[in-house]
Amino acid sequence: MFLISKLVWILGQPLSLAFFFATLAFLAALLRWRRLGVATSALSVAILFTALFTSTGAYLVQGLEDRFPKHAGDPVDLKCMIVLGGAFDTVVTTSRGGYDLDAAGDRFVEALRLAQKYPQARILVSGGDGSITGNYEGDAVISERMFKAFGLDSSRLVEDKDSRTTFENAINTKALLASNSMSNCLLITSGFHMPRSMGIFRKLGIDVVPWPVDYRSSGKEYLRLDASQPSLNVALLSTAVREWIGLVGYYFSGRTSEFYPGP
């Protein structure tokens, strides 16, 4: 299932689809299948135009981020928090050490902030090596270095170093919560990732409080032409497509509580 999900994502992201249809158009031209060539060329151009020069990605990400509203203030008290992995550049850190954050680094910045404000709170970090090769450090290993550098005692950490997917995050977290007598923790992950995460946690009967971070949209997005930031537009659409592939796949495989989980 892990390898299948990786392959589906590699083939299903916008630029991969555009390349696939462009390749079909080329083959159709060689074989003189004019109608197929025109249709696949048009599809390739349409995908590229939408991904590069419209706000579709930001608009779709915004919908995911708004599903679970951000809390107005910090908790009155906090005993524990769960941080889902995917926030470190594991390729870089494996060879260079340190704790280089990627675009989702807010997950661990927020965990660190809360840990310093609530010294009694424990932190469960769920994140192993999610690569196909399995040759890299996971977030649980890297975050231990980061927290230690900022003065957090390692006794406050509970680590899941094995999970590679969001579903495995939840499965392993459930066992670790039980063995460490932890419950009703904050669930810290990116806003766009929260619907899928909450659906899985609910399906497994894990009571958590959603704590979304790492916002990618302004909250005021609408569908429009946007030629000012093509690379960012592609990245945002890829993020949205990936989450929706996950939501659909997890729902039909029975891994989430509902198709589009909300509050």
N, C-alpha and C positions, 0 to 999 in steps of 0.2 A: 504493500500500500504506500509506503514511504517513497519508493522509487517511482511508482506510478504518478503520485502527486507532483513530484519534481518534473517528470517528463511532460505532464499535462501543462504545467506552468511554462516550461521552456517553449512549448509549441503554441500555447494559447495567448501569450502576451502580444500586444499590438504590433510591434515591429517584426516579430516572428511571423505573424499572420500576413503582414504586408509582403514580407519576403517570399512566403509560401505562394501567395497569389501571383506575385511577379514572376516567380519561377514557372508556374503553370502557364502564364501568358507567353513566356518565352518558348516553352515546349509546344504550346498550341500554334505559335507562329511558325515554328519549324515544320510542324505537321500540316500546316495550312488549314487549321480549324479556326476559321475567322471568328465565328460567334463566341466560341469559348475564349479565344484570345482577348476579344474586346471586353467580355464580361469580367474576366479575371484581372485584366489591366485596370478596369474601372474600380473594382473592389480594392485593389492594392492602393491606387491613388486616393480613394475615399478614406481608407484607414489611415494612411499617412497624413492626409490633410486634417482629418479630425484629431489625430494624436498631436500633431505639431502646431496647428494654427487655430485651435479653438479652446475654449475653457471647459470642455467636456470632462476632462480628468479632474479638475478642481471642483466642478459641480458635483460629480459623483462621490468624490472623497468627502465633500462637505456633508452630503446626505448620511454617509456612514458615521462621520464624527458627531453629527447632531442627534444621533439615535439615543445616546446616553449623555444627558447634559452634564456639563462640568459643575462640580460642587462650588458653592459660593464662598465657603471658608473651610478651614481645616477641622478635623474631627475634635470633639471635646476631649476624647481620650483615644489612645491607639495602642493596641497590644501586639498587632502583627500586620505585616503586609506581604503580598505575593507580587514579585516582579517577573514578568515574562521576558524571556530572552529575545535576541534579535537586535540588540542595540550596540554591539561592538563590531569593529572591523576585525574579524577573527583571522583573516589572512595576514594582515599586518602584525597583529599582536603575537601570533604564533611564531613569527620569525624575528620580531623586534622586541617583544616584551611590551610592558606598559599596559595601557587600557584606553586605546584609541576608540572614541565613540563614533558611531555612524549617524545617519539622519534620525534614528529613533533613540538617540542618546538621552533624551528627556526622561525616559523611563527610569534610568538610574540616577540622573540628577535629582529627580523628584524623590526617589527612594532615599537618597542621601540627605536631602533637606528634611524630610520627615523623620529620619533616624536621628538626626541631630536635635530636632525639636522634641522628640519623644524618646528619651534614652532607654525607656523600658521596652520599647517595641522591638520585636524580632523580625528578621527579613528572610523570607524564603525566596531564593532565586532559582527559577526553573528555566534551564537552558543548556543543552549539550551542543554537540557539533551537528548542525543541520545540513552540512554539505553532503553531496553524493559520495565523495571519496572518504570522508571521515578522518581527514588528516589534520584537522585544526582544533584549537582549543574551543571550548564552549563558553557561553556567557557566565555560567556559574563560576568557572575557574578564573576568568578574567576579572569579574566583579570583586572577587575576594581580594585581589591586588589593589583595586581601586578603593574599596572601603577601608582597607588597612592603611593606605596612604593618607586617608582623611581621618584617621584616628579611631575608627570603629573597631571594637573588640570582636574578634572572630567568633566568640561564643554566641553572639547575637545572630549569626548566620546559619541558615539551614539550606543546604545545596542539593539541587537535582542536576546532576552532571550528565544525565543520559538522554533526556528528551530531545527529539529532533523536530517535532511538529507541535502545533497547538494542542492537538488531541493528546499527545504524549505528555505535554506540559500538565494538562489537567489530571490525567491518570496518575502520574507520579506525584503530583502535588497532593492529591487526595490521600495517598498512603503516608506521605511525610507529615501532613497536618495531623493525622490520627496518631502517628508514632511520637509526635512532639507536643501533643495536647494543645494544638492551636486551632482556633475557630473564629469565624466572622472577621476575617482579615480584609484589608483593602486589596483589590485586584488592580495592579498598576500595569497598564499597557497603552499603546497608542490609541487615540480616539477612533481611528478608522478600523482598528482591530478589535475594538471592544464588543461589537455585536456578535461576532463569531465566537469570541472567547467566552462571553457570558452564556451563550447558547450551550456550549460544551460543558461549562461548569454546572449549569442548572441541570442538564441532562444527567450528570453524575451525582447530583444531590449535594454539591459543595456550596455552602452559603458564603458569599463574598459580597463586598460593597464595591461596585465599579468606581474606579478612580482614573478616568481617562486623562492622558497627557499627549504630548507630541502632536500638536495640531498642524496640519499642512494647508488648510484653507482659511480664508479670512472670515468665514461665516456670513459673507454677503455675496457669494458667488451666484452668477446666473449664466445661462448659455449664451455665448457670444464668440465672435472672431477675436483671436488674440495672437498676433504675430510677434509679440514683444519678448517671449520667453519659450521658444520651441522645445528646448531640452527639458525644462521644468514641466511643460505641458505633457510631454511624453511620459516622464517619470510619474506624474500624478495619475494619468490614465492607467498606466501599468499597475500602480498600487491599487486603484479601484477595481480593475479587472481581476487582479489576483484575489482580492477579498471576496468578490462575488463568485468567483470559481470555487473558493473555499466554502462559502455559505451554501451554495447549491449542492456541491459534492457532499459536504458533511450532513446536510439535511436528508438527502436521499439515501445516504448510507446509515442513517439513524443515529448520528453522533451529536446532533444538536436538538434542543428541546422544541424549536420552532424554526420556520423558514427564515424569518428576519427578526431575530430577538430584539426586544426593546425593554424599557423600564418596567 
